[in-house]
Amino acid sequence: RIIAKISRKISNLDAIEVIEEATYSVIRVYIAKDDKIIDVMFRTLPEDFPKSEPLLRKAIESIKFQE
């Protein structure tokens, strides 16, 4: 089940962040680069998500692409 869908910028590229919940809690980011879509996924046990979320968001913010 999708909890949230957020438009954002990653490394100055258009992206969509999706938070899902099932057996695992998942943060998935779809990044548009040139004519490709890059899919980055982080997953954790639902009970660990609250303490893991800040680290996962920090990892998302650290994504960089070379020009």
C-alpha positions as CSV (number, residue, x, y, z in Angstrom):
1,R,0.0,0.0,0.0
2,I,1.3,3.4,-0.9
3,I,1.6,5.7,2.1
4,A,3.0,8.8,0.3
5,K,4.1,10.1,-3.1
6,I,6.2,13.2,-3.2
7,S,7.7,15.1,-6.2
8,R,11.2,16.4,-5.5
9,K,14.6,17.2,-6.9
10,I,17.6,14.9,-6.5
11,S,21.0,16.1,-7.7
12,N,18.9,18.8,-9.5
13,L,17.0,16.2,-11.5
14,D,13.2,15.6,-11.3
15,A,12.3,12.7,-9.1
16,I,9.3,11.1,-7.3
17,E,9.6,9.6,-3.9
18,V,7.2,6.8,-3.0
19,I,6.7,5.4,0.6
20,E,5.2,2.0,0.6
21,E,4.2,-0.4,3.4
22,A,3.7,-4.1,3.2
23,T,5.9,-6.9,4.7
24,Y,8.6,-4.1,4.6
25,S,8.5,-0.4,4.8
26,V,9.9,0.9,1.6
27,I,11.2,4.3,0.4
28,R,11.6,4.2,-3.4
29,V,12.8,7.1,-5.5
30,Y,12.3,7.3,-9.3
31,I,14.8,9.8,-10.8
32,A,14.5,11.1,-14.4
33,K,17.9,11.5,-16.0
34,D,18.1,12.1,-19.8
35,D,15.8,9.5,-21.4
36,K,16.1,7.0,-18.5
37,I,14.4,6.5,-15.1
38,I,16.6,5.5,-12.3
39,D,15.0,3.4,-9.5
40,V,16.5,3.5,-6.0
41,M,14.9,1.5,-3.3
42,F,15.5,1.3,0.5
43,R,13.6,-1.2,2.6
44,T,13.4,-1.9,6.3
45,L,11.2,-3.8,8.7
46,P,8.1,-1.7,9.6
47,E,9.0,-1.6,13.3
48,D,12.5,-0.3,12.4
49,F,11.3,2.4,10.0
50,P,10.9,5.2,12.5
51,K,14.5,5.0,13.6
52,S,15.8,4.2,10.1
53,E,13.9,6.9,8.2
54,P,16.3,9.8,9.0
55,L,19.3,7.7,7.8
56,L,17.4,6.6,4.6
57,R,16.5,10.3,3.8
58,K,20.2,11.3,4.4
59,A,21.2,8.5,1.9
60,I,18.7,9.9,-0.6
61,E,20.1,13.4,-0.2
62,S,23.6,12.1,-0.9
63,I,22.7,10.8,-4.4
64,K,24.8,12.6,-6.9
65,F,25.2,12.2,-10.7
66,Q,28.1,13.3,-12.9
67,E,27.2,15.5,-15.8
